[in-house]
């Protein structure tokens, strides 16, 4: 298969999607103290480049299994922000919402698999989806996102082993933000690069060492085309750092501001760095940035009003779609 090269319009759209993701999550952080949200804020602030870069230019038929910090994946797949926010408000949208939180929201029409709250379990579910795609004889590829903590679970090792043996079309993407809730990776993981674990299963392992959306997109596209051509799975490790507190709860925070600033400087600023690059190359202007920001503010205002006005579920909905 011939890979699609990204052009200036692709770069502009990836910038817009990252910025939309950032502003959406900043809005949810702003709304959280109001008590109106029926959900936590596991934000991907500072690591939007991973989900947006990975999901950009996928085929509509491809499938993704987002992680807790997967808003960028939903947005890159075209899910309206008003839908995401309404779910966070606990409103009734579709047949299963709000039984699913926004962190585990499954939307088949967008190729998004439903997740769970059990760390690592979604790796097995994504692997099962890849097996189903292969058995059906489709050209689908599954992208599976998870954190560094999940890579120490049995689900991770069993899934990679099975996917390698059966040559399944799945790309495993580890968002290594160095902290599993409040546990530093130095206290949980002996290897320096989680991607090295791929060698134990005879599959490629790739490390992306900076917050670089182009590097993420390129690596994932290579892995996707490899999987689509029947060559099996790839493990990609994106080294990053969580900028915000876990789930919007400062009580779970054990990192210092100095540590966070150190990692920002070390790994880079995904949105700001891409903006600087695009402006330096004459692809983006200050006026265009202002216009994009204005459109996002308008869309967020509409999303808040939509979420507020959407109906809560009626009592009769409680047991629907719970039992087969």
Buried (B, 14 or more C-beta within 10 A) or exposed (E): EEEEEBEEEBBBBBBBBBBBBBBBBBBBBEBBEEEEBBBBBBBBBBBBBBBBBBBBBBEEEBBBBBBBBBBBBBBBBEBBBBBBBBBBBBBBBEEBBBBBBBBBBBBEEBBBBBBEEEBBBBBBBBBBBBBBBBEEEBBBBBBBBBBBBBBBBEBBBBBBBBBBEBBBBBBBBBBBBBBBBEBBBEEEBEEEBBBEBBEEBEBBBBBBBBBBBBBBBBBBBBBBBBBBEEBBBBBBBBBBBBBBBBBBBEEEBEBEEEBBEEBBEEBBBBBEBBBEBBBEEEBBEEEBBEEBBEEBEEBBEBBBEBBEEBEEBEEEBEEEEEEE
